[in-house]
């Protein structure tokens, strides 16, 4: 075995600084041979309850082929015994049941043994090799990511450390698989960006949620392409060289932004394009970049589309939108009943629309998810069920809400009317309710049917009848 110099010993021993004590030399070959035979006794090196003589007796019982003559030789007078040290050195490094505290203790004892053994002796060389093996074993048992924080904030991302899931993920940075049972990865809680722990410090893309918070609006021009020359033949995100020929990297167009991206920033993900929906009522998914896909996913449930301003003709060609608009208008007419009814507040009826809170605030704003559900028919069905539930409470279940109904003041006949009934008309000036066959919906701008009398009895102004009814 190669000689172990003093500097190497100093590096291996670490913080141990006490000087080695020289001992008398004795036959190293005989010691190594008998030490090898002694190790065949399969003793537990960490059983500190047994003394050196008890080890020898137990070894003779468990391994009768090892005779007493083959035991370790007695040291010359004046030299210390290292029986406990030899137990530490003979660790059986092929075993996997050693814990880290036991290995740390064994390392400290082995370091102390190296200092006490004769310098440049075979026993000291053997102890150094054992110390190296112990440290390697400890390194294998140590989780390389155990000291990493659970939460990391980087480029407005808020990364949370994850580990132990069997589902395979894909790293958004290096575009390779994340093996959940073997690797540690981070996921952004804002935009769901995933990456290996080793790729975390290489991220150059800011969190998309910050853009959603500061600029919550869509690009409403259909695929606004400007050409590769306007991008200097580089990726719109990472600025890597790209070309349509695929050299050095393939240029892939994002149908949402109209820009070109490299293969690392554009994975051919599919998404519904809002501009094609509001202009063409087209819900066919198209290829978008990774950044656009995250942005569209975060914006899907945000009500930022005012369809009457963007494309008012859409209601003339899409019957589902007309039905949904009528249901939303009725729900807004039901809202004053609920906010003044104690039973409705206790039952929390308005929370039926908690996933679409904008439905109880206005009837103009839509989200992309609303339009997608309207196209598939889910939105119309769910709104019809909610409308039926609300109307049942007002007209049948609650006497207080029933008492806030209206009587047609033109014919004064029939049942109690409510403004959300399909056979009624509501005055846009004073909000009075009439039968539709008596007073159809007036043209826009027509004066109230009772301009003078209504003001004299109710005090005048739009909504005064409702104000007096709900104040009762």
C-alpha positions in Angstrom: 0.0 0.0 0.0 1.2 3.5 -0.9 2.6 5.5 2.0 0.3 8.1 3.6 2.0 11.4 4.0 1.4 13.8 6.9 -0.5 16.4 4.8 -2.9 13.7 3.6 -3.4 12.5 7.2 -4.2 16.1 8.2 -6.8 16.5 5.5 -8.5 13.1 6.3 -8.5 13.7 10.0 -10.1 17.1 9.7 -10.3 18.9 13.0 -8.3 16.4 15.0 -5.0 18.2 15.8 -3.4 16.3 18.7 0.1 15.0 17.7 0.5 11.2 17.2 2.3 9.2 19.9 5.1 6.9 18.6 4.9 3.2 19.6 7.4 0.4 19.3 7.3 -1.4 15.9 6.4 -5.0 15.7 5.7 -7.5 13.0 3.1 -5.9 10.7 2.7 -9.0 8.4 1.9 -11.3 11.4 -0.6 -8.7 12.7 -2.4 -8.3 9.3 -2.7 -12.1 8.9 -4.1 -12.6 12.4 -6.3 -9.5 12.1 -7.9 -11.0 8.9 -8.6 -14.3 10.8 -9.9 -12.4 13.7 -12.4 -10.6 11.4 -13.8 -13.9 10.2 -15.5 -14.3 13.6 -18.3 -11.9 12.4 -18.3 -9.8 15.5 -20.6 -6.8 15.9 -18.2 -3.9 15.8 -20.7 -1.5 17.5 -21.5 -3.7 20.5 -19.8 -1.7 23.1 -21.2 -3.7 26.0 -18.7 -6.5 25.3 -15.1 -6.1 26.4 -12.2 -7.3 24.4 -12.0 -10.7 26.3 -15.7 -11.2 25.9 -15.4 -10.6 22.2 -12.8 -13.2 22.0 -14.8 -15.7 24.0 -18.0 -15.0 21.9 -15.9 -15.3 18.7 -14.6 -18.7 19.8 -18.2 -19.9 20.4 -19.6 -18.6 17.1 -16.7 -19.6 15.0 -15.0 -22.7 16.5 -12.7 -23.0 13.5 -10.8 -19.9 14.9 -8.5 -21.2 17.6 -7.2 -19.3 20.5 -3.8 -19.3 18.9 -5.2 -17.3 16.0 -6.5 -14.5 18.2 -4.9 -11.1 18.0 -1.4 -11.0 19.5 -0.7 -9.3 22.7 1.0 -5.9 22.4 4.4 -5.4 23.9 4.5 -4.0 27.5 3.9 -0.3 27.7 1.8 -0.1 24.5 -2.0 0.6 24.7 -4.6 -1.9 23.6 -6.7 -0.9 20.6 -9.4 -3.6 20.8 -12.2 -1.1 20.8 -10.5 0.7 17.9 -10.3 -2.4 15.9 -14.0 -3.0 16.4 -14.6 0.4 15.0 -12.3 -0.2 12.0 -13.9 -3.5 11.2 -17.3 -2.0 10.2 -18.5 -4.4 7.6 -19.0 -1.6 5.1 -21.1 -3.8 2.8 -23.9 -3.6 5.4 -26.8 -1.2 4.8 -28.3 -1.0 8.2 -25.8 1.5 9.7 -27.4 4.8 10.6 -25.7 8.2 10.3 -25.3 8.8 14.0 -23.4 5.4 14.3 -21.2 6.2 11.4 -20.4 9.7 12.7 -19.4 8.1 16.0 -17.3 5.5 14.3 -15.5 8.3 12.2 -14.6 10.2 15.4 -13.2 7.0 17.0 -11.3 6.1 13.9 -9.7 9.6 13.7 -8.6 9.3 17.3 -7.1 5.9 16.6 -5.1 7.2 13.7 -3.5 9.8 15.9 -2.5 7.2 18.5 -1.1 4.6 16.1 2.6 4.7 15.0 3.2 7.1 12.1 3.7 5.5 8.7 2.8 2.1 10.2 0.7 -0.4 8.4 -1.9 -0.2 11.1 -2.2 3.5 10.6 -2.5 3.1 6.8 -5.3 0.6 7.3 -7.1 3.0 9.7 -6.8 5.8 7.1 -8.4 3.6 4.5 -11.2 2.7 6.9 -11.8 6.3 7.7 -12.1 7.1 4.0 -14.6 4.3 3.6 -16.6 5.5 6.6 -16.9 8.9 5.1 -17.9 7.6 1.8 -20.6 5.5 3.4 -21.9 8.5 5.3 -22.0 10.5 2.1 -24.1 7.8 0.5 -26.6 7.8 3.3 -26.8 11.6 3.3 -29.5 13.2 1.1 -27.7 15.8 -1.1 -30.8 18.0 -1.0 -31.7 17.8 2.7 -30.2 21.2 3.4 -32.1 22.9 0.6 -34.9 25.2 1.7 -38.5 24.2 1.1 -39.4 27.6 -0.5 -37.2 29.5 -2.9 -38.1 32.9 -4.4 -36.5 33.6 -7.8 -37.6 36.1 -10.6 -41.0 36.5 -8.9 -41.4 32.7 -8.9 -42.3 31.2 -5.5 -40.9 27.7 -5.8 -41.9 24.9 -3.4 -39.8 21.8 -3.0 -41.4 18.5 -3.9 -40.2 14.9 -3.7 -41.5 11.4 -3.5 -44.2 11.5 -6.2 -44.3 8.6 -8.6 -45.8 10.7 -11.4 -43.3 11.7 -14.1 -43.0 15.4 -14.7 -41.0 17.3 -17.3 -38.4 20.0 -16.4 -39.4 23.3 -18.0 -35.7 24.3 -18.1 -33.8 21.3 -19.5 -36.8 19.6 -21.1 -36.0 16.2 -19.6 -38.0 13.9 -17.3 -38.2 14.5 -13.6 -38.2 11.1 -11.9 -40.3 11.8 -8.8 -39.1 8.9 -6.7 -35.4 9.6 -7.3 -35.1 13.3 -7.8 -36.1 16.5 -6.1 -37.8 19.2 -8.0 -39.4 22.6 -7.4 -42.8 23.8 -8.5 -43.8 27.5 -8.7 -47.0 28.1 -6.8 -48.0 30.9 -9.1 -47.4 29.7 -12.7 -46.7 26.0 -12.0 -43.3 26.1 -13.6 -41.4 22.9 -12.8 -37.7 22.2 -12.8 -35.0 20.1 -11.2 -33.3 21.4 -8.2 -30.0 21.5 -10.2 -31.8 23.7 -12.8 -33.2 26.1 -10.3 -30.4 28.7 -10.5 -30.4 28.5 -14.3 -33.9 29.9 -14.7 -34.2 33.1 -16.7 -38.0 33.3 -17.3 -40.0 35.4 -14.8 -43.2 34.2 -13.3 -46.2 34.6 -15.6 -48.5 35.4 -12.7 -46.9 38.7 -12.2 -47.9 39.6 -15.8 -51.4 38.5 -15.0 -51.5 40.7 -11.9 -50.2 43.8 -13.7 -51.6 43.3 -17.2 -54.8 41.2 -17.1 -55.8 41.5 -20.8 -55.8 39.4 -23.9 -54.2 39.9 -27.3 -57.4 40.2 -29.4 -55.7 40.2 -32.8 -55.7 36.8 -34.5 -52.1 35.6 -34.7 -50.4 39.0 -35.1 -47.4 37.8 -37.0 -44.5 40.2 -37.8 -41.9 37.9 -39.2 -38.6 36.4 -38.1 -36.7 39.5 -39.3 -38.4 41.6 -36.7 -37.0 39.2 -34.0 -33.5 39.3 -35.5 -33.9 35.5 -36.2 -33.9 34.8 -32.5 -36.3 33.2 -30.1 -38.7 35.8 -28.7 -38.1 34.5 -25.2 -34.6 33.2 -24.7 -33.0 34.9 -27.7 -31.5 31.7 -29.0 -30.8 31.7 -32.8 -33.6 30.1 -34.8 -34.6 29.6 -38.4 -37.4 28.0 -40.4 -34.9 25.5 -41.8 -34.2 24.2 -38.4 -30.6 25.3 -38.3 -29.3 25.8 -35.6 -32.8 25.4 -34.0 -36.3 25.1 -35.4 -38.5 28.2 -35.4 -42.0 27.5 -34.0 -44.7 30.0 -34.2 -47.1 30.7 -31.3 -50.6 31.2 -32.5 -51.5 33.5 -29.6 -48.6 36.1 -29.8 -47.7 35.5 -33.5 -44.0 35.3 -32.5 -41.5 32.6 -33.1 -39.8 30.5 -30.4 -37.1 27.8 -30.2 -37.8 24.2 -29.3 -36.9 24.7 -25.7 -39.5 27.5 -25.3 -42.2 26.0 -27.6 -43.2 22.4 -27.0 -46.2 22.4 -29.4 -48.7 22.7 -26.6 -52.3 23.3 -27.6 -54.6 26.0 -26.2 -57.8 27.8 -27.2 -57.0 31.2 -28.6 -59.3 34.0 -27.1 -59.1 36.2 -30.2 -60.4 33.4 -32.4 -63.2 32.7 -29.9 -64.6 36.3 -29.7 -64.2 37.0 -33.4 -65.0 33.7 -35.0 -66.5 31.6 -32.2 -63.6 29.1 -33.0 -62.6 26.8 -30.1 -60.1 24.7 -32.0 -56.9 24.4 -29.9 -53.7 25.7 -31.6 -50.0 25.5 -30.9 -48.7 28.0 -28.4 -45.4 28.6 -26.6 -44.9 27.5 -23.0 -45.1 31.0 -21.7 -48.3 31.7 -23.6 -49.8 28.4 -22.4 -49.2 29.3 -18.8 -50.6 32.8 -19.3 -53.7 31.6 -21.0 -54.2 28.9 -18.3 -54.0 31.6 -15.5 -56.3 34.0 -17.4 -58.9 31.4 -18.3 -61.2 32.1 -15.4 -60.7 35.9 -15.3 -63.7 37.9 -16.6 -62.0 40.4 -18.8 -64.0 40.1 -22.0 -66.8 42.6 -22.6 -68.4 41.0 -25.6 -70.9 43.8 -26.3 -67.9 46.1 -27.0 -65.6 43.6 -28.7 -68.1 41.9 -31.0 -71.7 42.9 -30.4 -72.9 40.9 -33.4 -71.9 37.7 -31.7 -75.2 37.6 -29.8 -77.0 37.6 -33.2 -75.4 34.4 -34.3 -74.8 32.4 -31.1 -78.1 31.4 -29.5 -76.4 30.0 -26.4 -75.1 33.5 -25.5 -78.6 35.0 -25.8 -80.0 32.4 -23.4 -77.1 32.9 -20.9 -77.4 36.6 -21.0 -81.1 36.3 -20.1 -80.3 34.0 -17.2 -77.7 36.4 -15.9 -80.0 39.3 -16.1 -82.6 37.3 -14.1 -80.1 36.4 -11.5 -79.2 40.1 -11.0 -82.9 40.8 -10.5 -83.1 38.1 -7.9 -80.0 39.4 -6.0 -81.9 42.2 -4.1 -84.3 39.6 -2.7 -81.5 37.5 -1.3 -79.5 40.3 0.3 -82.6 41.4 2.3 -83.8 37.9 3.2 -82.4 36.4 6.4 -83.2 32.8 5.4 -81.4 33.3 2.1 -78.3 34.8 3.8 -78.2 31.9 6.3 -78.6 29.4 3.4 -75.9 31.3 1.5 -77.7 30.9 -1.8 -75.5 33.3 -3.6 -72.6 31.1 -3.0 -74.0 28.8 -5.6 -72.2 31.0 -8.0 -69.0 31.4 -6.1 -67.0 30.0 -9.0 -68.4 32.7 -11.2 -68.7 35.6 -8.9 -68.9 38.1 -11.7 -72.4 36.6 -12.6 -73.8 38.3 -9.5 -72.1 41.6 -10.2 -72.9 42.3 -13.9 -74.2 40.7 -17.1 -71.5 42.0 -19.5 -68.2 40.5 -18.5 -67.2 37.0 -19.6 -64.2 34.8 -19.2 -62.7 32.4 -21.7 -63.9 29.5 -19.5 -67.4 30.9 -19.6 -67.4 31.0 -23.4 -65.9 27.5 -23.5 -68.6 26.2 -21.2 -71.3 28.0 -23.2 -70.0 26.3 -26.3 -70.2 22.9 -24.8 -73.5 23.5 -23.1 -72.4 23.1 -19.5 -72.8 26.8 -18.6 -76.4 26.9 -19.8 -77.4 23.8 -17.8 -75.7 25.0 -14.6 -77.2 28.5 -14.8 -80.7 27.0 -15.5 -80.4 24.9 -12.3 -79.3 27.9 -10.3 -82.0 30.0 -11.7 -84.6 27.4 -10.8 -83.3 27.1 -7.3 -83.3 30.9 -6.8 -86.8 31.3 -8.2 -88.1 28.5 -6.0 -86.9 30.2 -2.9 -88.4 33.6 -3.8 -91.8 32.4 -5.2 -92.5 29.3 -3.1 -90.2 28.7 0.0 -89.9 32.1 1.5 -93.0 34.1 2.6 -90.9 37.3 3.1 -89.7 37.2 -0.5 -93.2 36.4 -1.7 -94.5 39.5 0.0 -92.1 41.6 -2.1 -93.8 40.7 -5.4 -95.6 43.2 -7.7 -99.1 43.7 -9.0 -99.6 44.8 -12.5 -100.9 48.4 -12.2 -102.2 48.5 -15.7 -104.6 45.6 -15.5 -104.5 44.8 -11.8 -105.4 41.2 -12.5 -103.6 37.9 -12.2 -101.1 36.6 -9.8 -98.2 38.3 -8.0 -95.5 39.3 -10.5 -91.8 39.2 -10.2 -89.3 41.1 -12.4 -87.5 37.9 -13.5 -90.7 36.1 -14.7 -90.7 35.4 -18.4 -94.2 36.9 -19.0 -93.4 40.3 -17.4 -91.9 43.6 -18.5 -90.0 46.0 -16.3 -90.0 49.7 -16.8 -86.5 50.9 -17.3 -87.3 54.2 -15.7 -89.2 53.4 -12.5 -88.6 49.6 -12.4 -92.3 48.9 -12.2 -93.4 45.4 -13.3 -96.3 44.7 -15.7 -97.7 41.9 -17.7 -95.9 41.6 -21.0 -99.2 41.4 -23.0 -100.4 44.6 -21.4 -97.2 46.6 -21.8 -94.6 45.1 -24.0 -91.0 46.1 -23.7 -90.9 49.8 -24.8 -88.4 51.1 -27.3 -85.1 52.4 -26.0 -85.6 55.9 -24.6 -89.4 55.8 -24.1 -90.7 57.7 -21.1 -92.1 55.9 -18.1 -95.8 54.9 -18.4 -96.5 56.6 -15.1 -94.1 59.6 -15.1 -96.3 62.0 -13.0 -98.3 59.6 -10.8 -95.3 57.5 -10.0 -93.2 60.4 -8.8 -96.1 61.7 -6.7 -96.7 58.5 -4.9 -93.2 57.1 -4.7 -91.0 60.1 -4.8 -89.8 59.7 -8.4 -86.6 58.4 -9.8 -85.5 55.0 -11.2 -85.7 52.1 -8.8 -87.9 53.9 -6.2 -90.6 51.2 -6.4 -88.0 48.5 -5.6 -86.5 50.7 -2.9 -89.9 51.0 -1.1 -90.7 47.3 -1.6 -87.4 46.0 -0.2 -87.4 48.6 2.6 -90.6 47.1 3.9 
